[in-house]
Amino acid sequence: MFKVLISDPISDLGIQKLFDASDVTVVKETGLSEDELVKIISDFDALLVRSQTKVTKRIMEAGSKLKVIGRAGVGVDNIDLEAATQRGIIVINAPDGNTISTCEHTFAMMMAVSRNIPQGYKKTISGEWDRKSFVGVELNNKVLGIIGMGRIGTEVAERAKAFNMSIIGYDPFLTEDRAEKLGIEKGSVDDIAKKADFITVHTPLTKETRHMISTEQFELMKKGVRIVNCARGGIIDEHALIHAIDQEIVAGAAFDVFETEPPQKDHPFLNHDKIIVTPHLGASTREAQENVAIDVSEEVLNILRDKPFKNAVNMPHVPSNVLRKLQPYFSLGERLGSFLSQITKDSIEEIHINFSGELADVDTAPLSRSIIKGVLAQYLDSEVNVVNSMHLAEAKGVKIIRQRSSSTKGFTNLITLTLKTNSGERTIAGTLLNGYGARIVQIDQYPVDISPEGIFIYISHQDKPGAIGKIGTLLGENEVNIATMQVGRKVVGGDAVMILTVDKQPSNTVKKLLIDTDGIVSVNEIIL
């Protein structure tokens, strides 16, 4: 018999499968302190929580039988993931249960902002019958821009068709084929900014997505656009939005999320007559709360019964002999994936991983997951981990090809990663060198020797005399210190690359000065 402790209020209907299981005993005790949990946790194989219980390292150390911690929801900020991983405890969440709830809330907000419903309600109950002030717009025949075509974005697109809306979608993994199957147009963020009458965002908050809609994008928008954010605060620059409304570019906005929650009482959204706000209600339905409990209950049962599971947010158990061989490569693999994804701008269709040398004779599945996590993390941030990375890639239609090779190009071990897009391929290779540690030894066709750590500026340029000097001078004049420099070229006077390690992130102004320099083709900032 397995014993499961539920320490937060969770719907009985959602956890009915646990109650029905013949091999499980369920104990519900809510409101326990850390000390109280420490006293009793040693009796339990699994712990189910929502957001109230803080699952600390001390609790896990006392949980000598603990195999799994389930979070009935998405966020796992209340669980010490590092401590769980160190003790071999699997932490799972339920990322799919609130999909429909958030999708429907998005449409509620879109309808409310298009017809001024909260403003009209407020004025009507105050005793005023004012129809002239609240003339709205229809969704019919309007263009909807969806930024983020994951689970929720896809559901929003399906429902928008019923409103006779034309849809432009953006997602780093959205291919032309998938867009065609969804019946939408594939576009960039700038395409959406230029064409859309309504814009809704459904991405995680990452370095790449923070303020992805800001002054530059608002300046591209046509007057009268309406903005909806039921995803994460910070994807849309709040101050830039206020300015765009004041400039009459944006006709209205509806936000369920804020950059800081709860917002300060003087937050400009709270008293603006063209902005509708709700207190992060996207997942707040009875059905969503039940669904996440059902999902996490099923996953807990799978883990306890040694069956396959998918929604883990930390590393599962790896045999100790395999782990010892792979351990030095995990960081290298993840950073190779991160580096290459940061210089690959088109939609990724295939991920090719080749292991050679001493890695050819080892089960590299755990290492593959780390590499794929590095690739996806630029777009999915905390949604992706070493357990679900392969599942998420395949769910987005990305084909994964793993190979082993005897050819090591002179290295004892070599990991070669290739990302195939609709416009071509990008390749990176890395190795571990005795005495030097992890090194990047190839980027596309150029041999390099780079430590995969720090802040990089990756520059594609024409091989012309003085190019290096111009770039060095420009960075020096803007107080960006160069730590190391690598250069490579195909032929004299042809295409070339420059990889600079710098001491601090270049500002947007510096990056613009670089891209405007004669002979520069592209500039990418990379952070590892």
Phi, psi and omega in degrees: 000138174260146177247130181240127177257129175249112189254002176231158178296117179226138183307128177301324179297322181293331183252020183300327180297328177291318178296325183280343185291130182287341182255017184229136170249128183252132175237126178251115175220107184258163177074020181282142174280170178301316180299318181293321178294319180301323183292328188248346190294338183296343180275353192247145177269336183215151178230128177248131181223166165249240183254347185287314183286128175265110183270098187268169177301321180298319178296317181291324177297328178282339182276073186297335179260356189295123180253329187210143172241123180253132177252114180282078184158194184261305186290142179237030181297337183272007181239130178283095185294322181297316179296321179297315181297318180299327182266005178073023179266127180276131177251126180238155175228188183229081187284344186264342191295336183256013184301306183292320180302313180291322177300313181294323177295324176302316180291324176300317180291323179295317178294319181296319182284333179283334183243010176055040187296310180298322180294318179294321178298313183299318182287325181294316181287346175277355176106001181259136176253089188240100179268333186289330186282349189236041176289123184254199177228155177273156171279335182306128178067012178269160178263123178255124174262123180247116178260108185108098184254049173275211183302308185289315180302322179294319178295321177299317180300317180300318182285329180296330178298325180293338177268009179061039178264147170271140189237131170247127181243143173234136172197140180302338182250011179277114178266166177299320180297315181292321178300320179295318179296326179281348181075033181232168175267135175274134180212174175269173175300319179294323176300316179297317180301321184283326192255335193281145170269330175230142178230129176231142183248141181215054179241160169291166174267112179229179175302323182286328186261349179298125180055036178291341168247107182220202187307316182300318180286320179299326180292339178275341189285150175279153183296138178099003179292150178237140189243136177232133176227105173243024185255277181217138174295139179108341176294322176254129179293111186297317181292321178295326178295314178304316180297319180294325176292316179298330178276003180063025171280311179264126182277337180183160180217150177227118185237130173258354186223155181228158178297323174235125181239137352290156181289156174296154183297335180263015178301133185297339178291331192287340182233023181263128186286354178249011180234128177257135181229148171224157188272064176056061185260006186308320182258010187268070170229156179299320182296317181296318180296323177290319182297318181292327177291319177298313182299314184288328177297316179298318180295319179299315178298319179300316182292315180298329182263010179060039176256163181299146178218164187228336190260039176282147179246013172215179186284134176282177180295133175237134179310139188299324180292324177289317182300321180298321181287324185273335188313314182294343186265346185301310181297316178301311183299314181296322181286329173298315178297318180294315181300310185292322180293331180285343176251004178255113189261339182273170181296130182277125180256325181219145174242118178252127178235127178240127177252132180221166183077222184293345179279345184291340184254015183242149172291103186264014180303314178298323179292322177301319180297323178295319179296314181294324175302316178300322179293313187281336187299333179297334185249331187247349177049236188288352177292334185255143178213179186290347178268315186263002185301315181293319178297316181293321178298313181293325179295333178270009177081014179272124179278134181247125180237121179246135182224161174235146185217150176273344181279121182244004179054037176091358181258152177294326180214152181204132172249122178243124182242131177233130175252120179262128178239179179289352180244001180150202182229148170235140185228145174217147178225146181216160182212170170250123181252130177303127179088344182240339180081208184289137178219142166271125186245354178204136170230117189053233182267005186262124172286134181221174175216094189229136170282124186280064181203133176120200181249127183239150166243117182255117187239125169262132185207172174273136182285091180234149177302135177091354183298315180296318180298318180300314183293316179300318179295316181299314180293320179298317179296337180254019173060036172254110185274132179271124178270313177219161178219134173236138176230152178206152179210159176277301180223161178300127178082001181260212180289145179211161176231156177223127178243115182251133168264126184238162186276342179209160180295132174289144178287168177299325178297316179296317180296324178292321178297322179296312184293334179277354180288137182304131177092350179276129181266314180205155179226127177235132171266132182233131178238123177241000000 
